[in-house]
Amino acid sequence: MKKISQNADLYILPADQFKTFSVSFHFFTELTKESVTKNALFPFLLKLGSKAYPDMLSINQRLQELYGGMFDCRVAKRGDLHAVSFVFEFLDPRFSDEQQMENCLLFMKEVLMNPLTENGGFSEAFVKREKENLTDYINGIINDKREYTNIRLTEEMFQGEQYALYEYGSVKDLEEISAVDLYESYLDIINTAPLTVFISGDVEENKFMDIFSDLFEKTRKPLPQNTIYAKHLSNPHKVEENQNLVQGKFALGFETGIEPSHEDYYALNLLNSVFGSGPHSKLFMNVREKMSLCYYVYSRLNRMKGTMFVGIGTDKENFQKAYEAILEQLELCKKGEITEEEIDFSKKFIIGILKQTGDNQHTLTDFYISGILAGRPLSPEEYIEKIEGLTKEDIVRVANNITLQTEYYLS
Amino acid sequence: MNFSKLYEEKLGETLYSGKHESGLDVFVLTKKGFSKKYAIYSVKYGSVDTSYLVKGREVNDPMGIAHFLEHKLFELPGGGNAFDLFSKTGGNANAFTSHDMTGYLFSCSDYFSENLDILLSYVNDPYFTVENVAKEQGIIAQEIKMYDDDPEWRLFNNALEALYFENPVRNDIAGTVESISHITKDFLYQIYDTFYHPENMVLFVAGDVDPDEVARLVDKNVKKREHGFLVERKLYREPDEVKQKRIVKEMSVSQPSFILGFKENHPGLTGRELLKKNMETGLLLKMLFSPSASLYNELYKKGLINDTFGFDCISSDSYFATFLNSEAKEIDRTVEAMLSGIEKAKNTGFTKEEVERYKKASLGRQIRAFDSLEAVSNGFASNYFYGIGAFDFVNVYPEINEESLMKRLHEVFNEHYAVSEMKPLSK
């Protein structure tokens, strides 16, 4: 890692096994009701035109000339932070031509730093079109029932907190936003938000720094602070919704009480695998394989918010049975009814994934970002050591912190 | 088992291939610098193989049996399942069934030999009981119901139902809750013996591994059968016409969406000919419907399609279909605009410069795909059964030009199309 300037970091992940070189820019800002929709919308405008490539057609034809390059933008919630990312992938010069590296870096700079503007804002026509597109996207949450259940559970569990906001914002806020507002959001993020850049593959660092010097000379704000939960709901609450589905689905939200940077997070990671992540897990082995109640059942952690979600798809008449079975498996973890084999399998499962992290450029980038934001920027090797050193007592200790908080049922 | 080595300079990749005495073809793509090792052991047996001839006798099986068998093969003699074994060796195992094949796979970083041994051994050692079949009926019923609530999957399956009269590609891969209720353990054993024959299977391994070690494990686990592969598959000769021009379903979705599907007949097409048709179709779809195409830009700007837009093509020796899909507020308007854009392209044709640009970009993407062991291995495992080699695409590119694409444009986008629509529930 390299600190380039105040609150701007560059990570170079050396790798010569890939035929791709990838560069990703990640800007972090506070997740607020006021900014979330604007920050979710403006990145897509950059894909529609820059001064040199004034429409989607010319941007994409340029990507083709660069041997089928890829330019994409993503927004995500990382705890109470809103991450706005721009991701580029290109064919390595070994398989293309000598000018490839420079051409690609110049292209990235052009689309990121030189967007098409008119009258002090983005193009009105682009804004109008992307508002429609984002509206469709937000309304479309309902189409993926499994993900919908998780989004609704998050909203319910974090009612009144900023984390309840959806990362793509809200349709209602979209109406009010002008092309000038969006351009101001863009300038604010590009010029002042803390920035982390990842480069994977054979990229010449000096050339990169020369071309992007503008971006790194700015004074950037520090990372906003994150809270795991602003409030606790003492009584678990339960929400039910009917959509006439063939299969019912429900999700349970638990508090773990563990801060992202706490040493116990690694034990929580292991507990999660024993309990519900992987085909060796208690949920898979019992709720699916023994009881034949479902095709999918899993638990997953949200490190930045200190929560654990369990998701399952099962017939509505089996909701109660499945609910009891899930809680029973958690209870067994709390009582320490965990075999050495379960611990061994879970460690191997997690370590296997960690060892393969470096084989995928995006997975590796994502792994580092999570560690950085959690305040524990470990390498995969260091993370493996943490997992290897854990004992059953560690797992039982973190299991006993876990409490059920919110339930969401869809049928 | 002896391997021959093939190096492809344009890709910088090396492939070892060999034929085992059992008839099983084995391939190893050596990838230095990767920690991950990946293996896929596949059989040319998928959801479409429900009606076929064995020694001249016609056999008809329930829908969904290939997928059911895939689930059940994980059971081990004496109880327990293959996942338990992979858990011990840190292998991440999975399997999938498609229309025309079933694949069993794992990825790992350590204990590659142990993991490969488990894969080859469990797939070669079926164990079905009355109880474990009954248990699976419950689990798969839940899987089927999960797909019933998935609008994209329903839309796609409806499109196939509308295009085809008879070809079993129109049936759901997992079958129905009713059809799988007829599956018994004897059925499964019979199917297993019929289709899981080394001559009807392939092993593809990718990673930093020693091909001789792969050969040793194949020797240990794969036995030569007393008889050859006896199945005679049906080649479905479909009418050119589609079964239904339009099919509509309502579900709880945010707005209408559709698939526009085109049907072609190329019975018996395999090998390089099939590959060329596939590649030309892929290029044409990009030339008309990717963000670098003016037609796509026009549709997008007018709001006739949105970011959910996509295209796809499915092909085998008995079906070939091409699909365009998107959400659309007014489906008819969007379909009309697409069709008239296609007609316009048929009249204006393509320039050489344009074709070369698309070929360059596509080749670049295909070279980069070798960064993903899964993508390369899975792609190859399904192509293999049609006589298509892992590097063949490199040599097909030079054969594609303006004329061949123009000819293909007329073949793909013909008058035999159907529209599958998904609408929000009427209030």
Interface residues (C-beta under 8 A of the other chain):
Chain A: A15 D16 Q17 F18 K19 T20 D55 M56 L57 I59 N60 Q61 L63 Q64 E65 L66 Y67 G68 G69 E89 L91 R94 F95 S96 A125 R129 E132 N133 D136 Y137 N139 G140 I141 I142 N143 D144 K145 R146 Q243 N244 L245 V246 Q247 G278 P279 H280 R288 E289 S292 L293 C294 Y295 Y296 G313 T314 D315 D344 F345 K348 F349 I351 G352 I353 K355 Q356 G358 D359 N360 Q361
Chain B: K10 L11 G12 K31 K32 G33 F34 S35 K36 N81 F83 D84 F86 S87 K88 T89 G90 G91 N92 A93 S107 C108 S109 D110 K135 E136 G138 I139 I140 Q142 E143 K145 M146 D148 D149 D150 P151 E152 S252 V253 S254 Q255 S290 P291 S292 A293 S294 N297 Y300 K301 G303 N306 D307 T308 E327 R357 Y358 K360 A361 S362 L363 G364 R365 I367 R368 F370 D371 S372 L373 L425
